[in-house]
Each structure stands twice: as C-alpha cells, then as structure tokens.
C-alpha cells in the first residue's frame, strides 16, 4: 500500500480432524507500525464455540501464528480484518537479516542455480533493475497453470517445467535473486483483485535500502497487497501447519477487497509493503 487505504480481508477454513492434532495457523494480517487493524478470529467445533485456548505467537516481520489443540470433528476457523494504513518509508535491513535471506532453503535451492543465474542476469548488478529483469523474464517464460505443481516442487522444478502457480513464481524469483547474491524472501499476502480469489504469494528483494515487492504473476496490484507472513520460502509462510494427529482441509474461502477503486500497477515501479 502506498497512499492511505482501507481493506477488508479474511478467510474461512474448515478442517476435518480425524485424530486430535495441534493446528498452527498463519492467516492473520501481519502487525506493522503503519497499519491499524480491527480484526476477529473465531473457532468452532461441530458448530459449537471452541472451548479451548487459541494461543497467539509472534514471528518474524510481524507474522503471527494462532495455535490451538484441535479435538476430533469439523473445525471451522473464521478470520476477518479491516486494515487501514500505508507503506512505510524505506528501512534498512540488519546484516543478520540479509544473511538469512541469502542462504539456500528447501524450495529455493539457489546454490543449484548460481551458474545459470549469473550467466543470464549477472551483468545487471544487484539493484532494482536486476530484480525487475528477473521478474519480467519469469512473467514471459512461465505459464500460470492451476494444479500444475505439487506441494514438494521447488524452484528448479518450476524452471524446468516452465509453469506453476503463485508460490512457484515467487520461489523462482527468490532463487534467482539469491543466486546473484541479492537477498530475497517469500511473502504470503491477501491480494485484492486476484482471480480466482485465494491466498497469494509474492517475493521481496533487498535492493539497496529497502525490501521491495515483486510479482511475476501480475495477477493483483502490489500496492493493494496485505502482508500475512514472511519467510525463506513456503515452508515458513504456510497458512496451516498440522502437528501430530490426522487432519484434512475440507474447504477454504478467501476475501480481499479494497475500499474504492482497485489501484493500477506499473509493474516496473518499485513498491514497498507495510
């Protein structure tokens, strides 16, 4: 978000819990100093209010986990938030943060693509122009195909297949950037304008003085995105993690709208998320 704007975002999730398990959810809007949140999270079991405790844990970059011990039965999660605010001024990253987002990770094995990335993009340096060229290349060379990738596919799989979904596009952008020694990370977001509506994934790269957001899918304007979770790759930003037990996701419904007109996006402009 650039100018001050207001969003209505949220989700409804239904899980079938066949064996008691711990659910760790990342669906709440990340806390940021430039945002005001009016939000609600409710949990029910077989239609009745959940009698247990929902524990909130704070992660990196304002990300929040909501953790609950789920009994057997149908568990329904409803989250809604009104988000008002704007993007912050550029903020320098710490050296430790930059090191963390230069390393290879599960879905972003940048060490496997160093030679290729250097040959294709190494002459462009390590600034915004280089990341923009990477993003444009992914947009041209990758087809957005629902169901074309699996939960264990990483950036190399996407590069070879030439197709994927939003998380695959983000992983490929992160991996190429890291291969060029540009710190990069994955961001899960609510995305007004996205169709079909779902949770969305983009990536951020550190280009000189700030983390800037890039999206090779070009499916939703970046200035309207609302941050949920930030991490090395999708392993850090999953909207639900099951610990123990046996759980099946039965239904999801995502909502993300912006007050007034949806903003345009000039895809070569640098954009900073709250």
PAZAPA-4460 file (N, C-alpha, C; in steps of 0.05 Angstrom, whole numbers, plus 32768, in hexadecimal, padded with zeros to 4 digits):
% residues 274
    n_x    n_y    n_z   ca_x   ca_y   ca_z    c_x    c_y    c_z   seq   type   mol
   8011   7FE8   8000   8000   8000   8000   8012   8019   8000     1      X     A
   800B   802D   7FF0   801B   8045   7FEF   800C   805C   7FFD     2      X     A
   7FF7   8067   7FF1   7FE6   807A   7FFE   7FD6   806B   8014     3      X     A
   7FCA   807B   8027   7FBA   806F   803C   7FA1   8063   8030     4      X     A
   7F9C   804A   8034   7F85   803C   8029   7F79   8029   803E     5      X     A
   7F61   801F   8038   7F54   800D   804B   7F4D   7FF3   803C     6      X     A
   7F52   7FDC   8049   7F4C   7FC2   803E   7F3A   7FB2   8050     7      X     A
   7F2A   7FA1   8044   7F1B   7F8C   8053   7F26   7F71   804A     8      X     A
   7F32   7F63   805C   7F3E   7F49   8055   7F35   7F34   8069     9      X     A
   7F37   7F1B   8061   7F31   7F05   8074   7F30   7EEA   8066    10      X     A
   7F2A   7ED6   8076   7F28   7EBB   806B   7F16   7EAA   807C    11      X     A
   7F0C   7E95   8070   7EFD   7E80   807E   7F09   7E65   8077    12      X     A
   7F12   7E56   808B   7F1F   7E3C   8087   7F0F   7E27   8096    13      X     A
   7F0B   7E10   808A   7EFE   7DFA   8097   7F11   7DE1   8095    14      X     A
   7F17   7DD6   80AD   7F28   7DBE   80AE   7F18   7DA7   80B9    15      X     A
   7F1C   7D8F   80AF   7F12   7D76   80BB   7F29   7D6A   80CB    16      X     A
   7F26   7D6A   80E6   7F3B   7D5F   80F8   7F33   7D42   80FE    17      X     A
   7F42   7D30   80F2   7F3C   7D13   80F6   7F4A   7D09   810F    18      X     A
   7F61   7D14   8116   7F70   7D0E   812F   7F78   7D28   813B    19      X     A
   7F75   7D2C   8155   7F7C   7D46   8161   7F98   7D50   8159    20      X     A
   7F9A   7D6A   8153   7FB3   7D75   8149   7FB6   7D92   8152    21      X     A
   7FCE   7D9C   8150   7FD3   7DB9   8154   7FD3   7DC7   8139    22      X     A
   7FC3   7DDC   8136   7FC2   7DEC   811E   7FD1   7E06   8123    23      X     A
   7FE3   7E0D   8111   7FF1   7E27   8112   7FE9   7E36   80F9    24      X     A
   7FDA   7E4C   80FD   7FCF   7E5B   80E6   7FDE   7E75   80E2    25      X     A
   7FE3   7E7C   80C9   7FEE   7E96   80C2   7FDA   7EA3   80AE    26      X     A
   7FC5   7EAF   80B8   7FB1   7EBB   80A8   7FAC   7ED8   80B0    27      X     A
   7FB6   7EE0   80C7   7FB1   7EFC   80D1   7FC4   7F0F   80C3    28      X     A
   7FBB   7F27   80BF   7FCC   7F3C   80B3   7FE4   7F41   80C5    29      X     A
   7FFC   7F43   80B9   8014   7F49   80C8   8012   7F64   80D5    30      X     A
   801C   7F67   80ED   801C   7F81   80FA   8032   7F92   80EF    31      X     A
   802C   7FAC   80EA   803F   7FBF   80E0   8039   7FDA   80EC    32      X     A
   804E   7FEA   80F0   804A   8004   80FD   8039   8017   80EE    33      X     A
   8036   8013   80D4   8027   8026   80C3   800A   801C   80BE    34      X     A
   8002   8006   80CB   7FE8   7FFB   80C6   7FD7   7FFC   80E0    35      X     A
   7FBD   8000   80DC   7FA9   7FFD   80F2   7F97   7FE5   80EB    36      X     A
   7F94   7FD3   80FE   7F84   7FBB   80FA   7F6C   7FBA   810C    37      X     A
   7F55   7FB3   8100   7F3D   7FAD   810F   7F36   7F91   8106    38      X     A
   7F3B   7F7D   8117   7F3A   7F61   810E   7F2B   7F4F   8121    39      X     A
   7F24   7F38   8117   7F16   7F24   8127   7F1E   7F08   811D    40      X     A
   7F23   7EF6   8130   7F29   7EDA   812A   7F17   7EC9   813B    41      X     A
   7F07   7EB7   812E   7EF6   7EA6   813D   7EFA   7E89   8135    42      X     A
   7EF6   7E77   8148   7EFA   7E5A   8143   7EE1   7E4B   814D    43      X     A
   7ED7   7E38   813D   7EC1   7E28   8147   7EC7   7E0A   8141    44      X     A
   7EBB   7DF9   8150   7EBE   7DDC   814D   7EA2   7DD1   814A    45      X     A
   7E9D   7DC4   8133   7E82   7DB9   812D   7E6C   7DCE   8132    46      X     A
   7E72   7DE7   812B   7E5F   7DFD   812D   7E5D   7E0A   8148    47      X     A
   7E6A   7E00   815D   7E6A   7E0C   8177   7E84   7E1B   817C    48      X     A
   7E84   7E30   818C   7E9C   7E3F   8192   7EB2   7E2D   819D    49      X     A
   7ECB   7E31   8194   7EE2   7E22   819E   7EE6   7E28   81BB    50      X     A
   7EE9   7E13   81CC   7EEB   7E17   81E8   7F08   7E1A   81F1    51      X     A
   7F1B   7E15   81DF   7F37   7E16   81E6   7F43   7E32   81E3    52      X     A
   7F5D   7E34   81E4   7F6B   7E4D   81E2   7F79   7E4F   81C7    53      X     A
   7F76   7E67   81BB   7F85   7E6D   81A2   7F9D   7E7F   81AA    54      X     A
   7FB5   7E74   81A7   7FCD   7E82   81AF   7FD9   7E92   8197    55      X     A
   7FDF   7EAB   819C   7FEB   7EBC   8187   8009   7EBE   818C    56      X     A
   8018   7EB7   8177   8036   7EB9   8178   803F   7ECC   8162    57      X     A
   8052   7EDD   8169   805C   7EF1   8156   8076   7EE7   8149    58      X     A
   8076   7EE7   812E   808D   7EDF   8120   809D   7EF6   8114    59      X     A
   80AD   7EF1   8100   80BD   7F06   80F3   80AC   7F18   80E3    60      X     A
   80B4   7F32   80E1   80A8   7F45   80D0   808A   7F49   80D5    61      X     A
   8082   7F46   80EF   8066   7F4A   80F6   8054   7F33   80F1    62      X     A
   805F   7F1D   80E6   804E   7F05   80E1   8043   7EFB   80FC    63      X     A
   802B   7EEF   80FA   801E   7EE5   8113   8014   7EC9   810E    64      X     A
   8019   7EB7   8121   800D   7E9C   8121   7FF6   7E9C   8135    65      X     A
   7FE1   7E8E   812E   7FCC   7E88   8141   7FCB   7E6A   8144    66      X     A
   7FD1   7E60   815C   7FD5   7E44   8161   7FBF   7E39   8173    67      X     A
   7FB3   7E22   816C   7F9F   7E16   817C   7FA1   7DF8   817B    68      X     A
   7F99   7DEB   8191   7F98   7DCE   8193   7F7C   7DC5   818A    69      X     A
   7F7A   7DB9   8172   7F60   7DB3   8166   7F57   7D97   816D    70      X     A
   7F3F   7D95   8178   7F33   7D7A   817D   7F28   7D6E   8163    71      X     A
   7F1F   7D56   8164   7F12   7D4A   814D   7EF9   7D59   8145    72      X     A
   7EF4   7D59   812B   7EDC   7D66   8121   7EE2   7D7B   810C    73      X     A
   7ECE   7D89   8104   7ED1   7D9F   80F0   7ED8   7DB9   80FE    74      X     A
   7EF0   7DC3   80F8   7EF9   7DDC   8104   7EF6   7DF2   80EF    75      X     A
   7EE8   7E07   80F7   7EE4   7E1E   80E5   7EF4   7E36   80F0    76      X     A
   7F03   7E43   80DF   7F13   7E5B   80E6   7F08   7E72   80D6    77      X     A
   7F01   7E88   80E2   7EF8   7EA0   80D4   7F09   7EB7   80DD    78      X     A
   7F16   7EC5   80CA   7F26   7EDC   80D0   7F1D   7EF3   80BF    79      X     A
   7F1B   7F0B   80CA   7F14   7F23   80BA   7F23   7F3A   80C6    80      X     A
   7F2A   7F4D   80B4   7F39   7F65   80BD   7F34   7F7C   80AB    81      X     A
   7F31   7F93   80B7   7F31   7FAD   80A9   7F4D   7FB8   80AD    82      X     A
   7F5B   7FBE   8097   7F77   7FC7   8098   7F79   7FE3   808C    83      X     A
   7F83   7FF5   809C   7F86   8010   8093   7FA3   8019   8097    84      X     A
   7FAF   8026   8083   7FCA   802F   8086   7FD8   8033   806B    85      X     A
   7FF2   8035   806C   8001   803B   8054   801D   802E   8056    86      X     A
   802B   802E   8040   8046   8022   8040   8059   8034   8050    87      X     A
   806D   8028   805D   8080   8038   806C   8095   8045   805A    88      X     A
   80A5   8057   8066   80BD   8060   8058   80D1   8049   8057    89      X     A
   80E4   804A   8044   80F8   8035   8043   8107   8031   805E    90      X     A
   810A   8018   8065   8118   8011   807E   812F   7FFE   8078    91      X     A
   8147   8005   8081   815E   7FF4   807C   815B   7FD9   808B    92      X     A
   8163   7FC3   807E   8163   7FA9   808A   817C   7FA6   809B    93      X     A
   817A   7F94   80AF   8192   7F8E   80BE   81A4   7F7A   80AF    94      X     A
   81BD   7F79   80B6   81CF   7F67   80A9   81C7   7F4A   80AD    95      X     A
   81BD   7F43   80C5   81B4   7F28   80CA   819C   7F21   80B8    96      X     A
   818A   7F33   80B5   8173   7F2F   80A4   817B   7F2A   8087    97      X     A
   818E   7F39   807D   8197   7F36   8062   81A5   7F1B   805E    98      X     A
   81B5   7F13   8071   81C2   7EF8   8070   81AD   7EE2   806F    99      X     A
   8198   7EE4   807F   8184   7ECF   8080   8176   7ECC   8065   100      X     A
   8172   7EE2   8057   8164   7EE0   803D   8176   7EDE   8025   101      X     A
   818F   7ED9   802A   81A2   7ED2   8014   81A6   7EB4   8013   102      X     A
   81A0   7EA6   8027   81A5   7E89   8028   8191   7E79   8019   103      X     A
   819A   7E62   800E   8186   7E50   8001   8173   7E45   8016   104      X     A
   815B   7E3E   800C   8147   7E33   801E   8138   7E1C   800F   105      X     A
   8125   7E10   801D   8119   7DF7   8013   810E   7DFB   7FF6   106      X     A
   80FE   7E0F   7FF2   80F1   7E13   7FD7   8101   7E26   7FC5   107      X     A
   8116   7E31   7FD0   8126   7E45   7FC2   8144   7E3D   7FC3   108      X     A
   814B   7E28   7FB5   8167   7E1E   7FB6   8179   7E2F   7FA4   109      X     A
   817F   7E47   7FAC   818D   7E5A   7F9B   81A9   7E50   7F94   110      X     A
   81B5   7E3F   7FA5   81D0   7E35   7F9F   81D0   7E24   7F86   111      X     A
   81B9   7E19   7F7E   81B7   7E09   7F66   81B4   7E19   7F4D   112      X     A
   81AE   7E33   7F50   81A9   7E44   7F38   81BD   7E5B   7F36   113      X     A
   81D2   7E5B   7F46   81E5   7E72   7F45   81F0   7E76   7F2A   114      X     A
   81FB   7E61   7F1D   8207   7E64   7F03   81F3   7E6E   7EEE   115      X     A
   81DB   7E62   7EEE   81C7   7E6B   7EDA   81BE   7E87   7EDF   116      X     A
   81B9   7E8E   7EF9   81B0   7EA9   7EFF   81C5   7EBE   7EF8   117      X     A
   81DE   7EB8   7EFD   81F4   7ECB   7EF7   81F6   7ECF   7ED8   118      X     A
   81F4   7EB9   7EC9   81F5   7EBB   7EAC   81DE   7ECB   7EA0   119      X     A
   81C6   7EC8   7EAC   81AF   7ED6   7EA1   81AD   7EF3   7EAA   120      X     A
   81B3   7EF8   7EC4   81AD   7F12   7ED0   81C4   7F1F   7EDE   121      X     A
   81DB   7F12   7EDF   81F1   7F1D   7EEF   81FB   7F38   7EE6   122      X     A
   81F8   7F3E   7ECC   8202   7F58   7EC2   81F1   7F70   7ECB   123      X     A
   81DA   7F6A   7ED8   81C8   7F80   7EDF   81CC   7F8B   7EFB   124      X     A
   81DF   7F80   7F0A   81E5   7F8A   7F25   81D2   7F7E   7F39   125      X     A
   81CD   7F8D   7F4F   81BE   7F82   7F66   81A8   7F95   7F6F   126      X     A
   81A0   7FA8   7F5E   818C   7FBB   7F66   8170   7FB5   7F5B   127      X     A
   815F   7FC9   7F5C   8143   7FC5   7F53   8141   7FBD   7F36   128      X     A
   8152   7FC8   7F25   8151   7FC1   7F08   8156   7FA4   7F04   129      X     A
   8168   7F98   7F13   816E   7F7B   7F10   8155   7F6B   7F19   130      X     A
   814A   7F72   7F30   8132   7F62   7F39   811B   7F66   7F26   131      X     A
   8117   7F7E   7F1C   8102   7F83   7F09   8106   7F72   7EEF   132      X     A
   811E   7F70   7EE6   8124   7F5F   7ECF   811E   7F42   7ED4   133      X     A
   8125   7F39   7EEC   811E   7F1D   7EF4   8100   7F19   7EF5   134      X     A
   80F2   7F2C   7F00   80D5   7F2A   7F02   80C8   7F2A   7EE6   135      X     A
   80D1   7F3B   7ED5   80C7   7F3C   7EBA   80CC   7F22   7EAB   136      X     A
   80E4   7F16   7EAF   80EB   7EFD   7EA2   80D9   7EE7   7EAB   137      X     A
   80D4   7EE5   7EC5   80C2   7ED0   7ED0   80A6   7ED4   7EC4   138      X     A
   809D   7EED   7EC3   8082   7EF2   7EB8   8080   7EE9   7E9B   139      X     A
   8095   7EED   7E8B   8094   7EE5   7E6F   8097   7EC7   7E6B   140      X     A
   80A7   7EBA   7E7C   80AF   7E9F   7E76   80A0   7E8A   7E87   141      X     A
   808F   7E92   7E98   8081   7E7F   7EAA   8063   7E82   7EA6   142      X     A
   8055   7E6C   7EA2   8038   7E6C   7E9E   802A   7E67   7EB9   143      X     A
   8016   7E77   7EBF   8007   7E74   7ED8   7FF1   7E5F   7ED3   144      X     A
   7FF5   7E47   7EDF   7FE3   7E31   7EDA   7FDB   7E25   7EF5   145      X     A
   7FC1   7E28   7EFC   7FB8   7E1D   7F15   7FBB   7DFF   7F16   146      X     A
   7FC5   7DF5   7F2C   7FC9   7DD8   7F30   7FE1   7DCD   7F22   147      X     A
   7FF3   7DDE   7F17   800A   7DD4   7F08   8021   7DCC   7F19   148      X     A
   8020   7DD3   7F33   8037   7DCC   7F45   802C   7DBF   7F5E   149      X     A
   803E   7DB1   7F6C   8037   7DA3   7F84   8043   7DB1   7F9C   150      X     A
   803C   7DA8   7FB4   8045   7DB5   7FCD   8063   7DB2   7FD2   151      X     A
   8070   7D9F   7FC5   808D   7D9C   7FC9   809E   7DA8   7FB2   152      X     A
   8091   7DB4   7F9E   80A0   7DBF   7F88   80AE   7DD9   7F90   153      X     A
   80C7   7DDC   7F87   80D7   7DF4   7F8D   80DD   7E04   7F74   154      X     A
   80EE   7E17   7F77   80F4   7E2A   7F61   8100   7E1C   7F49   155      X     A
   8111   7E08   7F4D   811D   7DFA   7F37   8108   7DEB   7F26   156      X     A
   80F5   7DDF   7F34   80DE   7DD2   7F26   80CF   7DE6   7F16   157      X     A
   80CA   7DFD   7F20   80BB   7E12   7F12   80CB   7E1B   7EF9   158      X     A
   80E5   7E20   7EFD   80F5   7E28   7EE6   80F5   7E13   7ED0   159      X     A
   80F6   7DFA   7ED7   80F7   7DE5   7EC2   80DB   7DE1   7EB5   160      X     A
   80C6   7DE3   7EC5   80AB   7DDF   7EBB   80A1   7DF7   7EAB   161      X     A
   80AA   7E0F   7EB2   80A0   7E27   7EA5   8084   7E2E   7EAC   162      X     A
   807A   7E24   7EC2   805F   7E2A   7ECB   805D   7E27   7EE9   163      X     A
   8048   7E32   7EF4   8044   7E30   7F11   802D   7E43   7F1A   164      X     A
   802C   7E47   7F34   8018   7E59   7F40   8028   7E6E   7F50   165      X     A
   801A   7E7F   7F5F   8027   7E96   7F6A   803F   7E8F   7F7C   166      X     A
   803D   7E7B   7F8C   8053   7E74   7F9D   806B   7E6B   7F8D   167      X     A
   8067   7E5E   7F76   807C   7E55   7F65   808A   7E6D   7F58   168      X     A
   807A   7E81   7F4F   8086   7E9A   7F44   8097   7EA8   7F5A   169      X     A
   808C   7EA9   7F72   809B   7EB6   7F88   80B5   7EA8   7F8E   170      X     A
   80B4   7E8D   7F90   80CB   7E7D   7F95   80E1   7E81   7F80   171      X     A
   80D8   7E82   7F67   80EC   7E85   7F52   80F9   7EA1   7F53   172      X     A
   80E9   7EB5   7F59   80F5   7ED0   7F5C   8109   7ED1   7F73   173      X     A
   8101   7EC6   7F89   8113   7EC5   7FA1   812D   7EB7   7F9A   174      X     A
   812B   7EA0   7F8D   8142   7E8F   7F88   8155   7E9C   7F75   175      X     A
   814C   7EA8   7F60   815D   7EB6   7F4D   816B   7ECE   7F5B   176      X     A
   815C   7EDD   7F6A   8168   7EF4   7F79   817E   7EEA   7F8B   177      X     A
   8179   7ED6   7F9B   818D   7ECC   7FAE   81A6   7EC2   7F9F   178      X     A
   81A1   7EB6   7F87   81B8   7EAD   7F77   81C9   7EC3   7F6E   179      X     A
   81BF   7EDC   7F6E   81CE   7EF4   7F66   81D7   7F04   7F7F   180      X     A
   81D4   7EF8   7F97   81DB   7F05   7FB0   81C9   7F1D   7FB5   181      X     A
   81B0   7F1B   7FAC   819C   7F2F   7FB4   818A   7F23   7FC8   182      X     A
   8189   7F2D   7FE1   8177   7F21   7FF5   815A   7F22   7FEC   183      X     A
   814C   7F0B   7FF0   8130   7F09   7FE7   8121   7EF7   7FF9   184      X     A
   8106   7EFB   7FFB   80F6   7EEC   800D   80D9   7EEA   8001   185      X     A
   80CA   7ED6   800B   80AF   7ED1   8003   809B   7EDF   8016   186      X     A
   8085   7EE9   800B   8071   7EF7   801B   8055   7EEC   8013   187      X     A
   8047   7EE3   8027   802B   7EDB   8024   8019   7EF4   8029   188      X     A
   8006   7EF8   8017   7FF6   7F11   8018   7FD9   7F0C   8013   189      X     A
   7FC8   7F1E   801C   7FAD   7F22   8011   7FB0   7F34   7FF9   190      X     A
   7FA2   7F2E   7FE3   7FA6   7F3C   7FCA   7F8C   7F45   7FBE   191      X     A
   7F82   7F5D   7FC4   7F6B   7F67   7FB7   7F6F   7F68   7F98   192      X     A
   7F5A   7F5F   7F8A   7F5D   7F5E   7F6C   7F64   7F43   7F62   193      X     A
   7F6E   7F31   7F73   7F77   7F17   7F69   7F5E   7F07   7F60   194      X     A
   7F62   7EF8   7F4A   7F4C   7EE6   7F41   7F59   7ECE   7F34   195      X     A
   7F50   7EB6   7F3D   7F3C   7EB1   7F53   7F48   7EB9   7F6E   196      X     A
   7F38   7EC2   7F80   7F41   7ECB   7F9A   7F4D   7EB4   7FAA   197      X     A
   7F64   7EB9   7FB7   7F71   7EA5   7FC7   7F86   7EB4   7FD7   198      X     A
   7F94   7EA6   7FE9   7FAD   7EB1   7FF4   7FC0   7EB4   7FDC   199      X     A
   7FD2   7EC9   7FDE   7FE4   7ECE   7FC8   8000   7ECF   7FD3   200      X     A
   8014   7ECA   7FC1   8030   7ECA   7FC9   803F   7EDC   7FB5   201      X     A
   8050   7EED   7FC0   8062   7EFF   7FB1   807E   7EFD   7FBD   202      X     A
   8091   7F0D   7FB2   80AB   7F0D   7FC0   80B5   7F29   7FC3   203      X     A
   80C6   7F2C   7FD7   80D4   7F45   7FDC   80F2   7F42   7FD8   204      X     A
   80FF   7F56   7FCD   811C   7F56   7FCA   8126   7F70   7FD6   205      X     A
   813E   7F6E   7FE2   814A   7F85   7FEE   815C   7F93   7FDA   206      X     A
   8155   7FAA   7FD1   8163   7FB8   7FBC   816D   7FD3   7FC6   207      X     A
   8182   7FD2   7FD6   8190   7FEB   7FDE   8188   7FF6   7FF8   208      X     A
   816F   7FFD   7FFC   8167   800A   8015   814D   8000   8021   209      X     A
   8140   7FED   8013   8125   7FE4   801D   811E   7FC9   800F   210      X     A
   810B   7FBB   801C   80FF   7FA4   8010   80E9   7FAE   7FFD   211      X     A
   80EA   7FA5   7FE4   80D5   7FAD   7FD1   80C8   7F94   7FC6   212      X     A
   80AE   7F96   7FC0   809E   7F7F   7FB9   809C   7F7C   7F9B   213      X     A
   809D   7F63   7F91   809C   7F5C   7F75   8088   7F45   7F71   214      X     A
   807A   7F45   7F5B   8067   7F30   7F55   8066   7F2A   7F38   215      X     A
   8072   7F15   7F2F   8073   7F0E   7F13   8059   7F03   7F08   216      X     A
   8046   7EFC   7F1A   802C   7EF3   7F10   801C   7F0B   7F05   217      X     A
   8020   7F23   7F11   8012   7F3B   7F09   7FF4   7F37   7F0A   218      X     A
   7FEB   7F29   7F1F   7FCE   7F23   7F22   7FC0   7F37   7F34   219      X     A
   7FCE   7F47   7F44   7FC2   7F59   7F56   7FD5   7F71   7F5B   220      X     A
   7FCA   7F89   7F5D   7FDC   7FA0   7F61   7FEB   7F9F   7F7C   221      X     A
   8005   7FA3   7F7A   8016   7FA0   7F92   8010   7FB4   7FA8   222      X     A
   8008   7FCC   7FA0   8002   7FE1   7FB5   7FE9   7FDA   7FC5   223      X     A
   7FD9   7FC6   7FBD   7FC2   7FBE   7FCC   7FC7   7FA6   7FDD   224      X     A
   7FDE   7F9A   7FDB   7FE3   7F81   7FEA   7FE5   7F86   8008   225      X     A
   7FDD   7F72   8017   7FDE   7F73   8035   7FEE   7F5C   803F   226      X     A
   8003   7F62   804D   8016   7F4D   8056   800A   7F3B   806B   227      X     A
   800E   7F21   8068   8006   7F0D   807C   801F   7F02   808A   228      X     A
   8031   7EF6   807A   8048   7EE9   8086   8060   7EEC   8073   229      X     A
   8078   7EEC   807E   8091   7EF0   806F   80A5   7EDB   8078   230      X     A
   80B3   7ED0   8064   80C7   7EBC   806B   80D9   7EB4   8054   231      X     A
   80E9   7E9F   8059   80FC   7E97   8044   80EE   7E8C   802C   232      X     A
   80D8   7E7D   8030   80C9   7E72   801A   80AE   7E69   8026   233      X     A
   809F   7E59   8016   8084   7E51   801F   8083   7E41   8038   234      X     A
   809A   7E34   803F   809B   7E25   8058   8097   7E37   8070   235      X     A
   809F   7E51   806D   809C   7E64   8083   8081   7E73   8082   236      X     A
   8073   7E73   806C   805C   7E84   8068   8042   7E75   8064   237      X     A
   8042   7E5B   8069   802A   7E4B   8065   8013   7E55   8076   238      X     A
   7FFA   7E55   806B   7FE4   7E60   807B   7FDB   7E4C   8091   239      X     A
   7FE2   7E33   808F   7FDB   7E1F   80A3   7FF1   7E0A   80A5   240      X     A
   7FF9   7E04   80BE   800C   7DEE   80C3   7FFF   7DDB   80D7   241      X     A
   8000   7DC1   80D0   7FF4   7DAD   80E2   800B   7D9F   80F1   242      X     A
   8008   7D9E   810B   801C   7D91   811D   800E   7D7A   812A   243      X     A
   8017   7D61   8124   800B   7D49   812F   7FEF   7D45   8124   244      X     A
   7FE3   7D2F   812B   7FC7   7D29   8123   7FC4   7D26   8106   245      X     A
   7FAB   7D28   80FD   7FA5   7D25   80E0   7F8E   7D39   80DA   246      X     A
   7F94   7D4B   80C7   7F82   7D61   80C0   7F80   7D64   80A2   247      X     A
   7F68   7D68   8098   7F64   7D6E   807C   7F56   7D89   8079   248      X     A
   7F61   7D99   8067   7F55   7DB3   8060   7F3D   7DAE   804E   249      X     A
   7F25   7DB6   8057   7F0D   7DB0   8048   7F03   7DC8   8037   250      X     A
   7F07   7DE0   8040   7EFD   7DF7   8031   7F0C   7E10   8039   251      X     A
   7F0F   7E22   8025   7F1B   7E3C   802A   7F0B   7E52   801B   252      X     A
   7F09   7E69   8027   7EFE   7E80   8019   7F0E   7E99   8022   253      X     A
   7F18   7EA7   800E   7F29   7EBE   8014   7F1B   7ED7   800A   254      X     A
   7F1E   7EED   801A   7F12   7F07   8013   7F28   7F1C   8014   255      X     A
   7F29   7F2D   7FFF   7F3C   7F43   7FFF   7F32   7F59   7FEC   256      X     A
   7F29   7F6F   7FF8   7F1F   7F85   7FE8   7F2B   7F9F   7FF2   257      X     A
   7F2C   7FB3   7FE1   7F36   7FCD   7FE9   7F20   7FE2   7FE6   258      X     A
   7F1E   7FF5   7FF8   7F0A   800A   7FF7   7F0F   801B   7FDE   259      X     A
   7EFB   8021   7FCF   7EFE   8031   7FB7   7F08   8021   7FA0   260      X     A
   7F15   802E   7F8D   7F1F   8021   7F75   7F39   8012   7F7A   261      X     A
   7F3B   7FFB   7F6D   7F54   7FEB   7F6F   7F6A   7FFB   7F61   262      X     A
   7F81   7FFE   7F6E   7F97   800E   7F61   7FA3   8000   7F49   263      X     A
   7FAD   8010   7F37   7FBD   8004   7F20   7FD9   7FFE   7F2A   264      X     A
   7FE7   7FED   7F1B   8002   7FE6   7F22   8014   7FEA   7F09   265      X     A
   8027   7FFC   7F0B   803C   7FFE   7EF7   8052   7FEB   7F00   266      X     A
   8054   7FD4   7EF3   8063   7FBE   7EFD   8081   7FC3   7F00   267      X     A
   808C   7FD8   7EF3   80A8   7FDE   7EF6   80AE   7FF2   7F0C   268      X     A
   8099   7FFC   7F1A   809D   800E   7F30   80A4   7FFF   7F4A   269      X     A
   80B7   8009   7F5A   80BC   7FFD   7F74   80A5   8001   7F87   270      X     A
   809E   7FED   7F96   8088   7FEE   7FAA   8091   7FE2   7FC4   271      X     A
   808A   7FEF   7FDA   8091   7FE6   7FF5   8077   7FDE   8003   272      X     A
   8076   7FC7   8010   805F   7FBE   8020   8064   7FC5   803D   273      X     A
   804E   7FCB   804B   8050   7FCE   8068   805A   7FB5   8076   274      X     A
***
